[in-house]
Amino acid sequence: MNYLIAILSDRMKAEAAYLALEKQEIQSTIIGKGYKTADEFGLVDPKESARKQLKLMALWLVPFGFFAGSSFSFITDLQTFAWAGEIGNHIVGGLLGALSGALGSIFVGGGFGLLTGSGNALTYRNRLNANKYLIVVQESENTTYRARLILRQFDPENLQDYTDLNLRY
């Protein structure tokens, strides 16, 4: 499935573009204030996606890190923390391993994406927050080409083609 997304500056342009596409029997969707929201359409929020990935990674890496840290301490029999005693050394080793697992989940699981945000979906969400409107055409490549010609008449701020995978991630 191909997508064509046009960003229009106001509601009147968006409605006129929608009607022009409808006259040519091209199905489209308006996203913006008073119409579908980004969530209803299915634009993935990159911060929410990063949060889910981070939690999933932490669920596995923190216990694995604890096990690996305490196992390493037990196998090597290092007395790194003499004040903790023999069993305390293994527990501290496990806690340090769990901490390493938590750091790994932040780096690998998308912690930087959570802080910075990225992706095309974020750009479109920012435009919607600025009271712009999106016209989205979900059709075949031939139909999106015809829709592009029609939408250019309405002087969109941006006009972009996507495949299904490029839009959502």
MODELLER restraints for C-alpha pairs under 7 A, 6 or more apart:
rsr = mdl.restraints
at = mdl.atoms
rsr.add(forms.Gaussian(group=physical.xy_distance, feature=features.Distance(at['CA:1:A'], at['CA:138:A']), mean=6.60, stdev=0.5))
rsr.add(forms.Gaussian(group=physical.xy_distance, feature=features.Distance(at['CA:1:A'], at['CA:139:A']), mean=6.12, stdev=0.5))
rsr.add(forms.Gaussian(group=physical.xy_distance, feature=features.Distance(at['CA:1:A'], at['CA:140:A']), mean=6.12, stdev=0.5))
rsr.add(forms.Gaussian(group=physical.xy_distance, feature=features.Distance(at['CA:1:A'], at['CA:163:A']), mean=6.19, stdev=0.5))
rsr.add(forms.Gaussian(group=physical.xy_distance, feature=features.Distance(at['CA:1:A'], at['CA:164:A']), mean=5.98, stdev=0.5))
rsr.add(forms.Gaussian(group=physical.xy_distance, feature=features.Distance(at['CA:2:A'], at['CA:138:A']), mean=5.76, stdev=0.5))
rsr.add(forms.Gaussian(group=physical.xy_distance, feature=features.Distance(at['CA:2:A'], at['CA:139:A']), mean=5.62, stdev=0.5))
rsr.add(forms.Gaussian(group=physical.xy_distance, feature=features.Distance(at['CA:2:A'], at['CA:140:A']), mean=5.73, stdev=0.5))
rsr.add(forms.Gaussian(group=physical.xy_distance, feature=features.Distance(at['CA:2:A'], at['CA:141:A']), mean=6.01, stdev=0.5))
rsr.add(forms.Gaussian(group=physical.xy_distance, feature=features.Distance(at['CA:2:A'], at['CA:162:A']), mean=5.84, stdev=0.5))
rsr.add(forms.Gaussian(group=physical.xy_distance, feature=features.Distance(at['CA:2:A'], at['CA:163:A']), mean=4.73, stdev=0.5))
rsr.add(forms.Gaussian(group=physical.xy_distance, feature=features.Distance(at['CA:2:A'], at['CA:164:A']), mean=6.34, stdev=0.5))
rsr.add(forms.Gaussian(group=physical.xy_distance, feature=features.Distance(at['CA:3:A'], at['CA:136:A']), mean=6.65, stdev=0.5))
rsr.add(forms.Gaussian(group=physical.xy_distance, feature=features.Distance(at['CA:3:A'], at['CA:137:A']), mean=5.51, stdev=0.5))
rsr.add(forms.Gaussian(group=physical.xy_distance, feature=features.Distance(at['CA:3:A'], at['CA:138:A']), mean=4.73, stdev=0.5))
rsr.add(forms.Gaussian(group=physical.xy_distance, feature=features.Distance(at['CA:3:A'], at['CA:139:A']), mean=6.59, stdev=0.5))
rsr.add(forms.Gaussian(group=physical.xy_distance, feature=features.Distance(at['CA:3:A'], at['CA:161:A']), mean=5.64, stdev=0.5))
rsr.add(forms.Gaussian(group=physical.xy_distance, feature=features.Distance(at['CA:3:A'], at['CA:162:A']), mean=5.00, stdev=0.5))
rsr.add(forms.Gaussian(group=physical.xy_distance, feature=features.Distance(at['CA:3:A'], at['CA:163:A']), mean=6.00, stdev=0.5))
rsr.add(forms.Gaussian(group=physical.xy_distance, feature=features.Distance(at['CA:4:A'], at['CA:136:A']), mean=5.66, stdev=0.5))
rsr.add(forms.Gaussian(group=physical.xy_distance, feature=features.Distance(at['CA:4:A'], at['CA:137:A']), mean=5.06, stdev=0.5))
rsr.add(forms.Gaussian(group=physical.xy_distance, feature=features.Distance(at['CA:4:A'], at['CA:138:A']), mean=6.76, stdev=0.5))
rsr.add(forms.Gaussian(group=physical.xy_distance, feature=features.Distance(at['CA:4:A'], at['CA:144:A']), mean=6.05, stdev=0.5))
rsr.add(forms.Gaussian(group=physical.xy_distance, feature=features.Distance(at['CA:4:A'], at['CA:160:A']), mean=5.70, stdev=0.5))
rsr.add(forms.Gaussian(group=physical.xy_distance, feature=features.Distance(at['CA:4:A'], at['CA:161:A']), mean=4.55, stdev=0.5))
rsr.add(forms.Gaussian(group=physical.xy_distance, feature=features.Distance(at['CA:4:A'], at['CA:162:A']), mean=6.38, stdev=0.5))
rsr.add(forms.Gaussian(group=physical.xy_distance, feature=features.Distance(at['CA:5:A'], at['CA:134:A']), mean=6.46, stdev=0.5))
rsr.add(forms.Gaussian(group=physical.xy_distance, feature=features.Distance(at['CA:5:A'], at['CA:135:A']), mean=5.65, stdev=0.5))
rsr.add(forms.Gaussian(group=physical.xy_distance, feature=features.Distance(at['CA:5:A'], at['CA:136:A']), mean=4.64, stdev=0.5))
rsr.add(forms.Gaussian(group=physical.xy_distance, feature=features.Distance(at['CA:5:A'], at['CA:137:A']), mean=6.56, stdev=0.5))
rsr.add(forms.Gaussian(group=physical.xy_distance, feature=features.Distance(at['CA:5:A'], at['CA:159:A']), mean=5.69, stdev=0.5))
rsr.add(forms.Gaussian(group=physical.xy_distance, feature=features.Distance(at['CA:5:A'], at['CA:160:A']), mean=5.34, stdev=0.5))
rsr.add(forms.Gaussian(group=physical.xy_distance, feature=features.Distance(at['CA:5:A'], at['CA:161:A']), mean=6.50, stdev=0.5))
rsr.add(forms.Gaussian(group=physical.xy_distance, feature=features.Distance(at['CA:6:A'], at['CA:134:A']), mean=5.53, stdev=0.5))
rsr.add(forms.Gaussian(group=physical.xy_distance, feature=features.Distance(at['CA:6:A'], at['CA:135:A']), mean=5.16, stdev=0.5))
rsr.add(forms.Gaussian(group=physical.xy_distance, feature=features.Distance(at['CA:6:A'], at['CA:136:A']), mean=6.64, stdev=0.5))
rsr.add(forms.Gaussian(group=physical.xy_distance, feature=features.Distance(at['CA:6:A'], at['CA:156:A']), mean=5.96, stdev=0.5))
rsr.add(forms.Gaussian(group=physical.xy_distance, feature=features.Distance(at['CA:6:A'], at['CA:158:A']), mean=5.63, stdev=0.5))
rsr.add(forms.Gaussian(group=physical.xy_distance, feature=features.Distance(at['CA:6:A'], at['CA:159:A']), mean=4.44, stdev=0.5))
rsr.add(forms.Gaussian(group=physical.xy_distance, feature=features.Distance(at['CA:6:A'], at['CA:160:A']), mean=6.59, stdev=0.5))
rsr.add(forms.Gaussian(group=physical.xy_distance, feature=features.Distance(at['CA:7:A'], at['CA:132:A']), mean=6.79, stdev=0.5))
rsr.add(forms.Gaussian(group=physical.xy_distance, feature=features.Distance(at['CA:7:A'], at['CA:133:A']), mean=5.78, stdev=0.5))
rsr.add(forms.Gaussian(group=physical.xy_distance, feature=features.Distance(at['CA:7:A'], at['CA:134:A']), mean=4.71, stdev=0.5))
rsr.add(forms.Gaussian(group=physical.xy_distance, feature=features.Distance(at['CA:7:A'], at['CA:135:A']), mean=6.63, stdev=0.5))
rsr.add(forms.Gaussian(group=physical.xy_distance, feature=features.Distance(at['CA:7:A'], at['CA:156:A']), mean=5.45, stdev=0.5))
rsr.add(forms.Gaussian(group=physical.xy_distance, feature=features.Distance(at['CA:7:A'], at['CA:157:A']), mean=5.38, stdev=0.5))
rsr.add(forms.Gaussian(group=physical.xy_distance, feature=features.Distance(at['CA:7:A'], at['CA:158:A']), mean=5.27, stdev=0.5))
rsr.add(forms.Gaussian(group=physical.xy_distance, feature=features.Distance(at['CA:7:A'], at['CA:159:A']), mean=6.62, stdev=0.5))
rsr.add(forms.Gaussian(group=physical.xy_distance, feature=features.Distance(at['CA:8:A'], at['CA:14:A']), mean=6.01, stdev=0.5))
rsr.add(forms.Gaussian(group=physical.xy_distance, feature=features.Distance(at['CA:8:A'], at['CA:132:A']), mean=5.98, stdev=0.5))
rsr.add(forms.Gaussian(group=physical.xy_distance, feature=features.Distance(at['CA:8:A'], at['CA:133:A']), mean=5.19, stdev=0.5))
rsr.add(forms.Gaussian(group=physical.xy_distance, feature=features.Distance(at['CA:8:A'], at['CA:134:A']), mean=6.16, stdev=0.5))
rsr.add(forms.Gaussian(group=physical.xy_distance, feature=features.Distance(at['CA:8:A'], at['CA:156:A']), mean=4.95, stdev=0.5))
rsr.add(forms.Gaussian(group=physical.xy_distance, feature=features.Distance(at['CA:8:A'], at['CA:157:A']), mean=5.95, stdev=0.5))
rsr.add(forms.Gaussian(group=physical.xy_distance, feature=features.Distance(at['CA:9:A'], at['CA:132:A']), mean=5.01, stdev=0.5))
rsr.add(forms.Gaussian(group=physical.xy_distance, feature=features.Distance(at['CA:9:A'], at['CA:133:A']), mean=6.39, stdev=0.5))
rsr.add(forms.Gaussian(group=physical.xy_distance, feature=features.Distance(at['CA:10:A'], at['CA:132:A']), mean=5.92, stdev=0.5))
rsr.add(forms.Gaussian(group=physical.xy_distance, feature=features.Distance(at['CA:10:A'], at['CA:133:A']), mean=6.41, stdev=0.5))
rsr.add(forms.Gaussian(group=physical.xy_distance, feature=features.Distance(at['CA:11:A'], at['CA:133:A']), mean=6.63, stdev=0.5))
rsr.add(forms.Gaussian(group=physical.xy_distance, feature=features.Distance(at['CA:13:A'], at['CA:154:A']), mean=6.54, stdev=0.5))
rsr.add(forms.Gaussian(group=physical.xy_distance, feature=features.Distance(at['CA:14:A'], at['CA:133:A']), mean=6.37, stdev=0.5))
rsr.add(forms.Gaussian(group=physical.xy_distance, feature=features.Distance(at['CA:14:A'], at['CA:135:A']), mean=6.75, stdev=0.5))
rsr.add(forms.Gaussian(group=physical.xy_distance, feature=features.Distance(at['CA:17:A'], at['CA:151:A']), mean=6.26, stdev=0.5))
rsr.add(forms.Gaussian(group=physical.xy_distance, feature=features.Distance(at['CA:17:A'], at['CA:154:A']), mean=6.63, stdev=0.5))
rsr.add(forms.Gaussian(group=physical.xy_distance, feature=features.Distance(at['CA:18:A'], at['CA:28:A']), mean=6.69, stdev=0.5))
rsr.add(forms.Gaussian(group=physical.xy_distance, feature=features.Distance(at['CA:21:A'], at['CA:147:A']), mean=6.68, stdev=0.5))
rsr.add(forms.Gaussian(group=physical.xy_distance, feature=features.Distance(at['CA:21:A'], at['CA:150:A']), mean=6.94, stdev=0.5))
rsr.add(forms.Gaussian(group=physical.xy_distance, feature=features.Distance(at['CA:27:A'], at['CA:137:A']), mean=6.33, stdev=0.5))
rsr.add(forms.Gaussian(group=physical.xy_distance, feature=features.Distance(at['CA:28:A'], at['CA:135:A']), mean=6.57, stdev=0.5))
rsr.add(forms.Gaussian(group=physical.xy_distance, feature=features.Distance(at['CA:28:A'], at['CA:136:A']), mean=5.45, stdev=0.5))
rsr.add(forms.Gaussian(group=physical.xy_distance, feature=features.Distance(at['CA:28:A'], at['CA:137:A']), mean=4.48, stdev=0.5))
rsr.add(forms.Gaussian(group=physical.xy_distance, feature=features.Distance(at['CA:28:A'], at['CA:138:A']), mean=6.72, stdev=0.5))
rsr.add(forms.Gaussian(group=physical.xy_distance, feature=features.Distance(at['CA:29:A'], at['CA:135:A']), mean=5.63, stdev=0.5))
rsr.add(forms.Gaussian(group=physical.xy_distance, feature=features.Distance(at['CA:29:A'], at['CA:136:A']), mean=5.13, stdev=0.5))
rsr.add(forms.Gaussian(group=physical.xy_distance, feature=features.Distance(at['CA:29:A'], at['CA:137:A']), mean=6.57, stdev=0.5))
rsr.add(forms.Gaussian(group=physical.xy_distance, feature=features.Distance(at['CA:30:A'], at['CA:36:A']), mean=6.49, stdev=0.5))
rsr.add(forms.Gaussian(group=physical.xy_distance, feature=features.Distance(at['CA:30:A'], at['CA:133:A']), mean=6.86, stdev=0.5))
rsr.add(forms.Gaussian(group=physical.xy_distance, feature=features.Distance(at['CA:30:A'], at['CA:134:A']), mean=5.69, stdev=0.5))
rsr.add(forms.Gaussian(group=physical.xy_distance, feature=features.Distance(at['CA:30:A'], at['CA:135:A']), mean=4.76, stdev=0.5))
rsr.add(forms.Gaussian(group=physical.xy_distance, feature=features.Distance(at['CA:30:A'], at['CA:136:A']), mean=6.48, stdev=0.5))
rsr.add(forms.Gaussian(group=physical.xy_distance, feature=features.Distance(at['CA:31:A'], at['CA:37:A']), mean=5.65, stdev=0.5))
rsr.add(forms.Gaussian(group=physical.xy_distance, feature=features.Distance(at['CA:31:A'], at['CA:38:A']), mean=6.61, stdev=0.5))
rsr.add(forms.Gaussian(group=physical.xy_distance, feature=features.Distance(at['CA:31:A'], at['CA:133:A']), mean=5.77, stdev=0.5))
rsr.add(forms.Gaussian(group=physical.xy_distance, feature=features.Distance(at['CA:31:A'], at['CA:134:A']), mean=4.99, stdev=0.5))
rsr.add(forms.Gaussian(group=physical.xy_distance, feature=features.Distance(at['CA:31:A'], at['CA:135:A']), mean=6.41, stdev=0.5))
rsr.add(forms.Gaussian(group=physical.xy_distance, feature=features.Distance(at['CA:32:A'], at['CA:128:A']), mean=5.91, stdev=0.5))
rsr.add(forms.Gaussian(group=physical.xy_distance, feature=features.Distance(at['CA:32:A'], at['CA:132:A']), mean=6.65, stdev=0.5))
rsr.add(forms.Gaussian(group=physical.xy_distance, feature=features.Distance(at['CA:32:A'], at['CA:133:A']), mean=4.81, stdev=0.5))
rsr.add(forms.Gaussian(group=physical.xy_distance, feature=features.Distance(at['CA:32:A'], at['CA:134:A']), mean=6.48, stdev=0.5))
rsr.add(forms.Gaussian(group=physical.xy_distance, feature=features.Distance(at['CA:33:A'], at['CA:131:A']), mean=6.89, stdev=0.5))
rsr.add(forms.Gaussian(group=physical.xy_distance, feature=features.Distance(at['CA:38:A'], at['CA:125:A']), mean=6.86, stdev=0.5))
rsr.add(forms.Gaussian(group=physical.xy_distance, feature=features.Distance(at['CA:43:A'], at['CA:121:A']), mean=5.84, stdev=0.5))
rsr.add(forms.Gaussian(group=physical.xy_distance, feature=features.Distance(at['CA:43:A'], at['CA:168:A']), mean=6.11, stdev=0.5))
rsr.add(forms.Gaussian(group=physical.xy_distance, feature=features.Distance(at['CA:44:A'], at['CA:121:A']), mean=6.29, stdev=0.5))
rsr.add(forms.Gaussian(group=physical.xy_distance, feature=features.Distance(at['CA:44:A'], at['CA:168:A']), mean=5.84, stdev=0.5))
rsr.add(forms.Gaussian(group=physical.xy_distance, feature=features.Distance(at['CA:45:A'], at['CA:121:A']), mean=6.74, stdev=0.5))
rsr.add(forms.Gaussian(group=physical.xy_distance, feature=features.Distance(at['CA:45:A'], at['CA:122:A']), mean=6.66, stdev=0.5))
rsr.add(forms.Gaussian(group=physical.xy_distance, feature=features.Distance(at['CA:46:A'], at['CA:117:A']), mean=6.15, stdev=0.5))
rsr.add(forms.Gaussian(group=physical.xy_distance, feature=features.Distance(at['CA:46:A'], at['CA:118:A']), mean=6.56, stdev=0.5))
rsr.add(forms.Gaussian(group=physical.xy_distance, feature=features.Distance(at['CA:46:A'], at['CA:122:A']), mean=6.54, stdev=0.5))
rsr.add(forms.Gaussian(group=physical.xy_distance, feature=features.Distance(at['CA:47:A'], at['CA:113:A']), mean=6.76, stdev=0.5))
rsr.add(forms.Gaussian(group=physical.xy_distance, feature=features.Distance(at['CA:47:A'], at['CA:114:A']), mean=4.88, stdev=0.5))
rsr.add(forms.Gaussian(group=physical.xy_distance, feature=features.Distance(at['CA:47:A'], at['CA:117:A']), mean=6.13, stdev=0.5))
rsr.add(forms.Gaussian(group=physical.xy_distance, feature=features.Distance(at['CA:50:A'], at['CA:109:A']), mean=6.84, stdev=0.5))
rsr.add(forms.Gaussian(group=physical.xy_distance, feature=features.Distance(at['CA:50:A'], at['CA:110:A']), mean=4.97, stdev=0.5))
rsr.add(forms.Gaussian(group=physical.xy_distance, feature=features.Distance(at['CA:50:A'], at['CA:111:A']), mean=6.67, stdev=0.5))
rsr.add(forms.Gaussian(group=physical.xy_distance, feature=features.Distance(at['CA:50:A'], at['CA:113:A']), mean=6.14, stdev=0.5))
rsr.add(forms.Gaussian(group=physical.xy_distance, feature=features.Distance(at['CA:50:A'], at['CA:114:A']), mean=5.48, stdev=0.5))
rsr.add(forms.Gaussian(group=physical.xy_distance, feature=features.Distance(at['CA:51:A'], at['CA:114:A']), mean=6.65, stdev=0.5))
rsr.add(forms.Gaussian(group=physical.xy_distance, feature=features.Distance(at['CA:53:A'], at['CA:109:A']), mean=5.16, stdev=0.5))
rsr.add(forms.Gaussian(group=physical.xy_distance, feature=features.Distance(at['CA:53:A'], at['CA:110:A']), mean=6.54, stdev=0.5))
rsr.add(forms.Gaussian(group=physical.xy_distance, feature=features.Distance(at['CA:54:A'], at['CA:105:A']), mean=5.69, stdev=0.5))
rsr.add(forms.Gaussian(group=physical.xy_distance, feature=features.Distance(at['CA:54:A'], at['CA:106:A']), mean=6.05, stdev=0.5))
rsr.add(forms.Gaussian(group=physical.xy_distance, feature=features.Distance(at['CA:54:A'], at['CA:109:A']), mean=4.27, stdev=0.5))
rsr.add(forms.Gaussian(group=physical.xy_distance, feature=features.Distance(at['CA:54:A'], at['CA:110:A']), mean=5.90, stdev=0.5))
rsr.add(forms.Gaussian(group=physical.xy_distance, feature=features.Distance(at['CA:54:A'], at['CA:111:A']), mean=6.60, stdev=0.5))
rsr.add(forms.Gaussian(group=physical.xy_distance, feature=features.Distance(at['CA:57:A'], at['CA:105:A']), mean=4.98, stdev=0.5))
rsr.add(forms.Gaussian(group=physical.xy_distance, feature=features.Distance(at['CA:57:A'], at['CA:109:A']), mean=5.78, stdev=0.5))
rsr.add(forms.Gaussian(group=physical.xy_distance, feature=features.Distance(at['CA:58:A'], at['CA:101:A']), mean=6.96, stdev=0.5))
rsr.add(forms.Gaussian(group=physical.xy_distance, feature=features.Distance(at['CA:58:A'], at['CA:102:A']), mean=5.78, stdev=0.5))
rsr.add(forms.Gaussian(group=physical.xy_distance, feature=features.Distance(at['CA:58:A'], at['CA:105:A']), mean=5.11, stdev=0.5))
rsr.add(forms.Gaussian(group=physical.xy_distance, feature=features.Distance(at['CA:61:A'], at['CA:101:A']), mean=4.60, stdev=0.5))
rsr.add(forms.Gaussian(group=physical.xy_distance, feature=features.Distance(at['CA:61:A'], at['CA:102:A']), mean=6.57, stdev=0.5))
rsr.add(forms.Gaussian(group=physical.xy_distance, feature=features.Distance(at['CA:61:A'], at['CA:105:A']), mean=6.56, stdev=0.5))
rsr.add(forms.Gaussian(group=physical.xy_distance, feature=features.Distance(at['CA:62:A'], at['CA:98:A']), mean=4.53, stdev=0.5))
rsr.add(forms.Gaussian(group=physical.xy_distance, feature=features.Distance(at['CA:62:A'], at['CA:99:A']), mean=6.90, stdev=0.5))
rsr.add(forms.Gaussian(group=physical.xy_distance, feature=features.Distance(at['CA:62:A'], at['CA:101:A']), mean=4.48, stdev=0.5))
rsr.add(forms.Gaussian(group=physical.xy_distance, feature=features.Distance(at['CA:62:A'], at['CA:102:A']), mean=5.44, stdev=0.5))
rsr.add(forms.Gaussian(group=physical.xy_distance, feature=features.Distance(at['CA:63:A'], at['CA:98:A']), mean=6.23, stdev=0.5))
rsr.add(forms.Gaussian(group=physical.xy_distance, feature=features.Distance(at['CA:65:A'], at['CA:94:A']), mean=6.93, stdev=0.5))
rsr.add(forms.Gaussian(group=physical.xy_distance, feature=features.Distance(at['CA:65:A'], at['CA:97:A']), mean=4.20, stdev=0.5))
rsr.add(forms.Gaussian(group=physical.xy_distance, feature=features.Distance(at['CA:65:A'], at['CA:98:A']), mean=4.29, stdev=0.5))
rsr.add(forms.Gaussian(group=physical.xy_distance, feature=features.Distance(at['CA:65:A'], at['CA:100:A']), mean=6.37, stdev=0.5))
rsr.add(forms.Gaussian(group=physical.xy_distance, feature=features.Distance(at['CA:65:A'], at['CA:101:A']), mean=4.86, stdev=0.5))
rsr.add(forms.Gaussian(group=physical.xy_distance, feature=features.Distance(at['CA:66:A'], at['CA:94:A']), mean=4.02, stdev=0.5))
rsr.add(forms.Gaussian(group=physical.xy_distance, feature=features.Distance(at['CA:66:A'], at['CA:95:A']), mean=5.68, stdev=0.5))
rsr.add(forms.Gaussian(group=physical.xy_distance, feature=features.Distance(at['CA:66:A'], at['CA:97:A']), mean=4.69, stdev=0.5))
rsr.add(forms.Gaussian(group=physical.xy_distance, feature=features.Distance(at['CA:66:A'], at['CA:98:A']), mean=4.27, stdev=0.5))
rsr.add(forms.Gaussian(group=physical.xy_distance, feature=features.Distance(at['CA:67:A'], at['CA:94:A']), mean=6.04, stdev=0.5))
rsr.add(forms.Gaussian(group=physical.xy_distance, feature=features.Distance(at['CA:68:A'], at['CA:94:A']), mean=6.89, stdev=0.5))
rsr.add(forms.Gaussian(group=physical.xy_distance, feature=features.Distance(at['CA:68:A'], at['CA:97:A']), mean=6.30, stdev=0.5))
rsr.add(forms.Gaussian(group=physical.xy_distance, feature=features.Distance(at['CA:69:A'], at['CA:93:A']), mean=4.80, stdev=0.5))
rsr.add(forms.Gaussian(group=physical.xy_distance, feature=features.Distance(at['CA:69:A'], at['CA:94:A']), mean=4.23, stdev=0.5))
rsr.add(forms.Gaussian(group=physical.xy_distance, feature=features.Distance(at['CA:69:A'], at['CA:96:A']), mean=6.50, stdev=0.5))
rsr.add(forms.Gaussian(group=physical.xy_distance, feature=features.Distance(at['CA:69:A'], at['CA:97:A']), mean=4.27, stdev=0.5))
rsr.add(forms.Gaussian(group=physical.xy_distance, feature=features.Distance(at['CA:70:A'], at['CA:90:A']), mean=4.77, stdev=0.5))
rsr.add(forms.Gaussian(group=physical.xy_distance, feature=features.Distance(at['CA:70:A'], at['CA:91:A']), mean=6.13, stdev=0.5))
rsr.add(forms.Gaussian(group=physical.xy_distance, feature=features.Distance(at['CA:70:A'], at['CA:93:A']), mean=4.92, stdev=0.5))
rsr.add(forms.Gaussian(group=physical.xy_distance, feature=features.Distance(at['CA:70:A'], at['CA:94:A']), mean=4.08, stdev=0.5))
rsr.add(forms.Gaussian(group=physical.xy_distance, feature=features.Distance(at['CA:73:A'], at['CA:89:A']), mean=6.99, stdev=0.5))
rsr.add(forms.Gaussian(group=physical.xy_distance, feature=features.Distance(at['CA:73:A'], at['CA:90:A']), mean=5.34, stdev=0.5))
rsr.add(forms.Gaussian(group=physical.xy_distance, feature=features.Distance(at['CA:73:A'], at['CA:93:A']), mean=5.81, stdev=0.5))
rsr.add(forms.Gaussian(group=physical.xy_distance, feature=features.Distance(at['CA:74:A'], at['CA:90:A']), mean=6.13, stdev=0.5))
rsr.add(forms.Gaussian(group=physical.xy_distance, feature=features.Distance(at['CA:79:A'], at['CA:89:A']), mean=6.61, stdev=0.5))
rsr.add(forms.Gaussian(group=physical.xy_distance, feature=features.Distance(at['CA:81:A'], at['CA:89:A']), mean=5.85, stdev=0.5))
rsr.add(forms.Gaussian(group=physical.xy_distance, feature=features.Distance(at['CA:119:A'], at['CA:169:A']), mean=6.73, stdev=0.5))
rsr.add(forms.Gaussian(group=physical.xy_distance, feature=features.Distance(at['CA:120:A'], at['CA:167:A']), mean=6.56, stdev=0.5))
rsr.add(forms.Gaussian(group=physical.xy_distance, feature=features.Distance(at['CA:121:A'], at['CA:167:A']), mean=6.70, stdev=0.5))
rsr.add(forms.Gaussian(group=physical.xy_distance, feature=features.Distance(at['CA:121:A'], at['CA:168:A']), mean=6.71, stdev=0.5))
rsr.add(forms.Gaussian(group=physical.xy_distance, feature=features.Distance(at['CA:137:A'], at['CA:144:A']), mean=6.66, stdev=0.5))
